[in-house]
Amino acid sequence: MKTLYNSLKPEYIDMIEAQSNEYPASVRSIKKSLTNNCLWSHLTISQVRDFMAFANTSSSEVSYMDWAFGKRFLQCED
């Protein structure tokens, strides 16, 4: 099964990776939570919030589907 990190849209991977030199511990934590989970619903609210902060996404910009299922951030599988 594909991990959440492998399912991220490339632009979000790039945003996270771009901050790894400045915030190595935070980026490691985000990557760990995404690589250890295959379902968005298994992330904690804190993990989603941290991911969104490093993905330059405000909580006011996301819909329920983005919060609950990661629709905005994950690649769709056809």
N, CA, C and O atoms as a printed pandas DataFrame, in Angstrom:
     atom_number atom_name residue_name chain_id  residue_number  x_coord  y_coord  z_coord
0              1         N          MET        A               1    0.851   -1.180    0.000
1              2        CA          MET        A               1    0.000    0.000    0.000
2              3         C          MET        A               1    0.899    1.246    0.000
3              4         O          MET        A               1    1.932    1.279    0.668
4              5         N          LYS        A               2    0.496    2.238   -0.740
5              6        CA          LYS        A               2    1.239    3.486   -0.858
6              7         C          LYS        A               2    1.104    4.329    0.411
7              8         O          LYS        A               2    0.017    4.443    0.977
8              9         N          THR        A               3    2.220    4.917    0.853
9             10        CA          THR        A               3    2.168    5.783    2.037
10            11         C          THR        A               3    1.615    7.153    1.640
11            12         O          THR        A               3    1.540    7.491    0.459
12            13         N          LEU        A               4    1.239    7.917    2.637
13            14        CA          LEU        A               4    0.759    9.273    2.370
14            15         C          LEU        A               4    1.859   10.123    1.747
15            16         O          LEU        A               4    1.595   10.935    0.861
16            17         N          TYR        A               5    3.087    9.937    2.209
17            18        CA          TYR        A               5    4.188   10.728    1.649
18            19         C          TYR        A               5    4.339   10.437    0.155
19            20         O          TYR        A               5    4.547   11.357   -0.636
20            21         N          ASN        A               6    4.239    9.178   -0.231
21            22        CA          ASN        A               6    4.340    8.808   -1.643
22            23         C          ASN        A               6    3.128    9.247   -2.450
23            24         O          ASN        A               6    3.193    9.334   -3.676
24            25         N          SER        A               7    2.028    9.523   -1.767
25            26        CA          SER        A               7    0.800    9.945   -2.440
26            27         C          SER        A               7    0.663   11.455   -2.549
27            28         O          SER        A               7   -0.244   11.946   -3.221
28            29         N          LEU        A               8    1.560   12.205   -1.890
29            30        CA          LEU        A               8    1.473   13.668   -1.957
30            31         C          LEU        A               8    1.681   14.175   -3.369
31            32         O          LEU        A               8    2.428   13.587   -4.151
32            33         N          LYS        A               9    1.015   15.269   -3.685
33            34        CA          LYS        A               9    1.275   15.931   -4.951
34            35         C          LYS        A               9    2.700   16.482   -4.899
35            36         O          LYS        A               9    3.145   16.940   -3.846
36            37         N          PRO        A              10    3.413   16.442   -6.014
37            38        CA          PRO        A              10    4.822   16.859   -6.031
38            39         C          PRO        A              10    5.077   18.256   -5.476
39            40         O          PRO        A              10    6.110   18.482   -4.846
40            41         N          GLU        A              11    4.174   19.185   -5.690
41            42        CA          GLU        A              11    4.402   20.547   -5.199
42            43         C          GLU        A              11    4.446   20.609   -3.672
43            44         O          GLU        A              11    5.139   21.455   -3.108
44            45         N          TYR        A              12    3.712   19.720   -3.000
45            46        CA          TYR        A              12    3.730   19.698   -1.543
46            47         C          TYR        A              12    4.996   19.029   -1.017
47            48         O          TYR        A              12    5.527   19.441    0.015
48            49         N          ILE        A              13    5.478   18.019   -1.702
49            50        CA          ILE        A              13    6.763   17.423   -1.336
50            51         C          ILE        A              13    7.858   18.476   -1.462
51            52         O          ILE        A              13    8.711   18.606   -0.584
52            53         N          ASP        A              14    7.826   19.225   -2.558
53            54        CA          ASP        A              14    8.829   20.274   -2.775
54            55         C          ASP        A              14    8.780   21.337   -1.683
55            56         O          ASP        A              14    9.825   21.786   -1.213
56            57         N          MET        A              15    7.578   21.744   -1.273
57            58        CA          MET        A              15    7.442   22.752   -0.214
58            59         C          MET        A              15    8.031   22.271    1.099
59            60         O          MET        A              15    8.696   23.030    1.804
60            61         N          ILE        A              16    7.788   21.019    1.426
61            62        CA          ILE        A              16    8.308   20.461    2.666
62            63         C          ILE        A              16    9.828   20.321    2.592
63            64         O          ILE        A              16   10.540   20.727    3.511
64            65         N          GLU        A              17   10.314   19.751    1.509
65            66        CA          GLU        A              17   11.753   19.542    1.352
66            67         C          GLU        A              17   12.525   20.862    1.351
67            68         O          GLU        A              17   13.647   20.923    1.852
68            69         N          ALA        A              18   11.937   21.903    0.797
69            70        CA          ALA        A              18   12.604   23.204    0.731
70            71         C          ALA        A              18   12.893   23.783    2.113
71            72         O          ALA        A              18   13.761   24.643    2.257
72            73         N          GLN        A              19   12.177   23.321    3.116
73            74        CA          GLN        A              19   12.335   23.847    4.467
74            75         C          GLN        A              19   13.152   22.926    5.379
75            76         O          GLN        A              19   13.295   23.191    6.573
76            77         N          SER        A              20   13.683   21.848    4.806
77            78        CA          SER        A              20   14.387   20.856    5.629
78            79         C          SER        A              20   15.699   21.372    6.218
79            80         O          SER        A              20   16.098   20.916    7.289
80            81         N          ASN        A              21   16.374   22.296    5.563
81            82        CA          ASN        A              21   17.619   22.839    6.123
82            83         C          ASN        A              21   17.346   23.776    7.285
83            84         O          ASN        A              21   18.093   23.794    8.263
84            85         N          GLU        A              22   16.278   24.554    7.179
85            86        CA          GLU        A              22   15.957   25.531    8.218
86            87         C          GLU        A              22   15.247   24.899    9.425
87            88         O          GLU        A              22   15.460   25.313   10.564
88            89         N          TYR        A              23   14.409   23.902    9.166
89            90        CA          TYR        A              23   13.617   23.252   10.221
90            91         C          TYR        A              23   13.754   21.727   10.146
91            92         O          TYR        A              23   12.763   21.036    9.913
92            93         N          PRO        A              24   14.951   21.200   10.335
93            94        CA          PRO        A              24   15.154   19.755   10.119
94            95         C          PRO        A              24   14.297   18.858   11.010
95            96         O          PRO        A              24   13.767   17.855   10.530
96            97         N          ALA        A              25   14.149   19.185   12.275
97            98        CA          ALA        A              25   13.370   18.328   13.183
98            99         C          ALA        A              25   11.895   18.323   12.819
99           100         O          ALA        A              25   11.249   17.275   12.842
100          101         N          SER        A              26   11.363   19.485   12.486
101          102        CA          SER        A              26    9.943   19.573   12.114
102          103         C          SER        A              26    9.666   18.837   10.815
103          104         O          SER        A              26    8.671   18.121   10.703
104          105         N          VAL        A              27   10.535   19.010    9.840
105          106        CA          VAL        A              27   10.351   18.329    8.554
106          107         C          VAL        A              27   10.471   16.819    8.747
107          108         O          VAL        A              27    9.698   16.059    8.164
108          109         N          ARG        A              28   11.430   16.382    9.556
109          110        CA          ARG        A              28   11.559   14.947    9.848
110          111         C          ARG        A              28   10.283   14.405   10.482
111          112         O          ARG        A              28    9.826   13.316   10.134
112          113         N          SER        A              29    9.714   15.159   11.407
113          114        CA          SER        A              29    8.489   14.730   12.078
114          115         C          SER        A              29    7.316   14.627   11.098
115          116         O          SER        A              29    6.546   13.668   11.137
116          117         N          ILE        A              30    7.193   15.610   10.233
117          118        CA          ILE        A              30    6.119   15.592    9.232
118          119         C          ILE        A              30    6.301   14.413    8.285
119          120         O          ILE        A              30    5.351   13.682    8.007
120          121         N          LYS        A              31    7.518   14.230    7.792
121          122        CA          LYS        A              31    7.773   13.121    6.877
122          123         C          LYS        A              31    7.515   11.777    7.548
123          124         O          LYS        A              31    6.995   10.854    6.921
124          125         N          LYS        A              32    7.880   11.668    8.832
125          126        CA          LYS        A              32    7.651   10.418    9.559
126          127         C          LYS        A              32    6.159   10.122    9.665
127          128         O          LYS        A              32    5.734    8.989    9.438
128          129         N          SER        A              33    5.360   11.133   10.008
129          130        CA          SER        A              33    3.922   10.899   10.137
130          131         C          SER        A              33    3.300   10.525    8.790
131          132         O          SER        A              33    2.357    9.735    8.739
132          133         N          LEU        A              34    3.823   11.086    7.712
133          134        CA          LEU        A              34    3.280   10.779    6.383
134          135         C          LEU        A              34    3.761    9.429    5.852
135          136         O          LEU        A              34    3.028    8.751    5.132
136          137         N          THR        A              35    4.978    9.039    6.199
137          138        CA          THR        A              35    5.474    7.748    5.720
138          139         C          THR        A              35    4.980    6.579    6.577
139          140         O          THR        A              35    4.976    5.434    6.126
140          141         N          ASN        A              36    4.567    6.870    7.803
141          142        CA          ASN        A              36    4.059    5.809    8.681
142          143         C          ASN        A              36    2.554    5.597    8.550
143          144         O          ASN        A              36    1.989    4.751    9.244
144          145         N          ASN        A              37    1.907    6.343    7.682
145          146        CA          ASN        A              37    0.457    6.214    7.506
146          147         C          ASN        A              37    0.096    6.070    6.031
147          148         O          ASN        A              37    0.737    6.648    5.153
148          149         N          CYS        A              38   -0.929    5.298    5.793
149          150        CA          CYS        A              38   -1.424    5.110    4.431
150          151         C          CYS        A              38   -2.776    5.797    4.228
151          152         O          CYS        A              38   -3.225    5.983    3.097
152          153         N          LEU        A              39   -3.406    6.165    5.320
153          154        CA          LEU        A              39   -4.709    6.827    5.248
154          155         C          LEU        A              39   -4.633    8.181    5.939
155          156         O          LEU        A              39   -4.110    8.285    7.049
156          157         N          TRP        A              40   -5.143    9.201    5.300
157          158        CA          TRP        A              40   -5.152   10.554    5.862
158          159         C          TRP        A              40   -5.879   10.586    7.201
159          160         O          TRP        A              40   -5.488   11.319    8.110
160          161         N          SER        A              41   -6.929    9.797    7.317
161          162        CA          SER        A              41   -7.731    9.792    8.546
162          163         C          SER        A              41   -6.971    9.238    9.751
163          164         O          SER        A              41   -7.442    9.362   10.882
164          165         N          HIS        A              42   -5.820    8.637    9.532
165          166        CA          HIS        A              42   -5.011    8.130   10.636
166          167         C          HIS        A              42   -4.087    9.194   11.218
167          168         O          HIS        A              42   -3.483    8.984   12.270
168          169         N          LEU        A              43   -3.974   10.335   10.541
169          170        CA          LEU        A              43   -3.170   11.437   11.068
170          171         C          LEU        A              43   -3.929   12.137   12.192
171          172         O          LEU        A              43   -5.159   12.187   12.183
172          173         N          THR        A              44   -3.201   12.666   13.140
173          174        CA          THR        A              44   -3.833   13.468   14.186
174          175         C          THR        A              44   -4.099   14.876   13.642
175          176         O          THR        A              44   -3.552   15.268   12.611
176          177         N          ILE        A              45   -4.927   15.610   14.333
177          178        CA          ILE        A              45   -5.186   16.996   13.940
178          179         C          ILE        A              45   -3.884   17.788   13.976
179          180         O          ILE        A              45   -3.632   18.614   13.099
180          181         N          SER        A              46   -3.078   17.544   14.962
181          182        CA          SER        A              46   -1.794   18.226   15.091
182          183         C          SER        A              46   -0.877   17.920   13.906
183          184         O          SER        A              46   -0.206   18.815   13.394
184          185         N          GLN        A              47   -0.848   16.677   13.477
185          186        CA          GLN        A              47   -0.020   16.301   12.335
186          187         C          GLN        A              47   -0.508   16.973   11.050
187          188         O          GLN        A              47    0.305   17.426   10.245
188          189         N          VAL        A              48   -1.809   17.041   10.855
189          190        CA          VAL        A              48   -2.362   17.714    9.676
190          191         C          VAL        A              48   -2.055   19.205    9.743
191          192         O          VAL        A              48   -1.670   19.804    8.739
192          193         N          ARG        A              49   -2.219   19.798   10.895
193          194        CA          ARG        A              49   -1.935   21.221   11.072
194          195         C          ARG        A              49   -0.466   21.528   10.781
195          196         O          ARG        A              49   -0.157   22.500   10.091
196          197         N          ASP        A              50    0.431   20.704   11.304
197          198        CA          ASP        A              50    1.861   20.901   11.049
198          199         C          ASP        A              50    2.181   20.751    9.564
199          200         O          ASP        A              50    2.938   21.545    9.003
200          201         N          PHE        A              51    1.606   19.737    8.936
201          202        CA          PHE        A              51    1.814   19.554    7.504
202          203         C          PHE        A              51    1.352   20.785    6.737
203          204         O          PHE        A              51    2.069   21.281    5.868
204          205         N          MET        A              52    0.162   21.279    7.051
205          206        CA          MET        A              52   -0.378   22.434    6.330
206          207         C          MET        A              52    0.485   23.672    6.526
207          208         O          MET        A              52    0.636   24.470    5.601
208          209         N          ALA        A              53    1.050   23.842    7.708
209          210        CA          ALA        A              53    1.927   24.987    7.958
210          211         C          ALA        A              53    3.154   24.928    7.051
211          212         O          ALA        A              53    3.571   25.948    6.503
212          213         N          PHE        A              54    3.726   23.752    6.893
213          214        CA          PHE        A              54    4.905   23.613    6.045
214          215         C          PHE        A              54    4.556   23.526    4.566
215          216         O          PHE        A              54    5.432   23.651    3.710
216          217         N          ALA        A              55    3.284   23.314    4.264
217          218        CA          ALA        A              55    2.814   23.319    2.880
218          219         C          ALA        A              55    2.243   24.686    2.505
219          220         O          ALA        A              55    1.601   24.841    1.466
220          221         N          ASN        A              56    2.490   25.675    3.373
221          222        CA          ASN        A              56    2.039   27.056    3.127
222          223         C          ASN        A              56    0.549   27.138    2.833
223          224         O          ASN        A              56    0.122   27.833    1.911
224          225         N          THR        A              57   -0.230   26.425    3.622
225          226        CA          THR        A              57   -1.673   26.382    3.439
226          227         C          THR        A              57   -2.358   26.772    4.741
227          228         O          THR        A              57   -2.127   26.152    5.780
228          229         N          SER        A              58   -3.190   27.785    4.687
229          230        CA          SER        A              58   -3.933   28.235    5.854
230          231         C          SER        A              58   -5.153   27.342    6.070
231          232         O          SER        A              58   -5.763   26.866    5.113
232          233         N          SER        A              59   -5.496   27.124    7.325
233          234        CA          SER        A              59   -6.676   26.299    7.610
234          235         C          SER        A              59   -7.956   26.925    7.068
235          236         O          SER        A              59   -8.937   26.221    6.830
236          237         N          SER        A              60   -7.953   28.243    6.872
237          238        CA          SER        A              60   -9.140   28.895    6.311
238          239         C          SER        A              60   -9.268   28.659    4.810
239          240         O          SER        A              60  -10.313   28.947    4.225
240          241         N          GLU        A              61   -8.218   28.140    4.184
241          242        CA          GLU        A              61   -8.230   27.882    2.738
242          243         C          GLU        A              61   -8.717   26.479    2.377
243          244         O          GLU        A              61   -8.966   26.193    1.206
244          245         N          VAL        A              62   -8.854   25.613    3.363
245          246        CA          VAL        A              62   -9.166   24.221    3.043
246          247         C          VAL        A              62  -10.623   23.884    3.341
247          248         O          VAL        A              62  -11.249   24.444    4.241
248          249         N          SER        A              63  -11.120   22.969    2.568
249          250        CA          SER        A              63  -12.500   22.516    2.732
250          251         C          SER        A              63  -12.544   21.345    3.715
251          252         O          SER        A              63  -11.508   20.849    4.159
252          253         N          TYR        A              64  -13.736   20.924    4.037
253          254        CA          TYR        A              64  -13.913   19.746    4.888
254          255         C          TYR        A              64  -13.230   18.532    4.258
255          256         O          TYR        A              64  -12.592   17.748    4.960
256          257         N          MET        A              65  -13.357   18.375    2.955
257          258        CA          MET        A              65  -12.769   17.228    2.256
258          259         C          MET        A              65  -11.247   17.241    2.364
259          260         O          MET        A              65  -10.615   16.188    2.454
260          261         N          ASP        A              66  -10.661   18.444    2.356
261          262        CA          ASP        A              66   -9.209   18.556    2.505
262          263         C          ASP        A              66   -8.789   18.128    3.911
263          264         O          ASP        A              66   -7.838   17.363    4.069
264          265         N          TRP        A              67   -9.496   18.620    4.933
265          266        CA          TRP        A              67   -9.190   18.263    6.323
266          267         C          TRP        A              67   -9.403   16.769    6.558
267          268         O          TRP        A              67   -8.539   16.092    7.116
268          269         N          ALA        A              68  -10.538   16.270    6.138
269          270        CA          ALA        A              68  -10.917   14.891    6.460
270          271         C          ALA        A              68  -10.205   13.847    5.608
271          272         O          ALA        A              68   -9.881   12.765    6.097
272          273         N          PHE        A              69   -9.958   14.162    4.341
273          274        CA          PHE        A              69   -9.438   13.146    3.420
274          275         C          PHE        A              69   -8.173   13.549    2.676
275          276         O          PHE        A              69   -7.617   12.739    1.934
276          277         N          GLY        A              70   -7.707   14.773    2.855
277          278        CA          GLY        A              70   -6.490   15.224    2.190
278          279         C          GLY        A              70   -6.630   15.427    0.703
279          280         O          GLY        A              70   -5.634   15.410   -0.020
280          281         N          LYS        A              71   -7.850   15.621    0.230
281          282        CA          LYS        A              71   -8.109   15.712   -1.212
282          283         C          LYS        A              71   -7.210   16.727   -1.922
283          284         O          LYS        A              71   -6.716   16.459   -3.017
284          285         N          ARG        A              72   -7.002   17.872   -1.310
285          286        CA          ARG        A              72   -6.201   18.937   -1.925
286          287         C          ARG        A              72   -4.727   18.549   -2.055
287          288         O          ARG        A              72   -4.039   19.007   -2.968
288          289         N          PHE        A              73   -4.255   17.724   -1.158
289          290        CA          PHE        A              73   -2.828   17.437   -1.050
290          291         C          PHE        A              73   -2.371   16.136   -1.700
291          292         O          PHE        A              73   -1.192   15.973   -2.014
292          293         N          LEU        A              74   -3.295   15.224   -1.897
293          294        CA          LEU        A              74   -2.940   13.893   -2.403
294          295         C          LEU        A              74   -3.262   13.729   -3.882
295          296         O          LEU        A              74   -4.227   14.297   -4.394
296          297         N          GLN        A              75   -2.448   12.955   -4.543
297          298        CA          GLN        A              75   -2.692   12.636   -5.946
298          299         C          GLN        A              75   -3.872   11.676   -6.033
299          300         O          GLN        A              75   -3.986   10.741   -5.240
300          301         N          CYS        A              76   -4.728   11.912   -6.985
301          302        CA          CYS        A              76   -5.870   11.013   -7.207
302          303         C          CYS        A              76   -5.402    9.812   -8.006
303          304         O          CYS        A              76   -4.639    9.928   -8.965
304          305         N          GLU        A              77   -5.876    8.674   -7.586
305          306        CA          GLU        A              77   -5.572    7.463   -8.348
306          307         C          GLU        A              77   -6.774    7.113   -9.199
307          308         O          GLU        A              77   -7.893    6.975   -8.706
308          309         N          ASP        A              78   -6.518    6.974  -10.475
309          310        CA          ASP        A              78   -7.606    6.668  -11.413
310          311         C          ASP        A              78   -7.852    5.195  -11.518
311          312         O          ASP        A              78   -8.732    4.768  -12.264
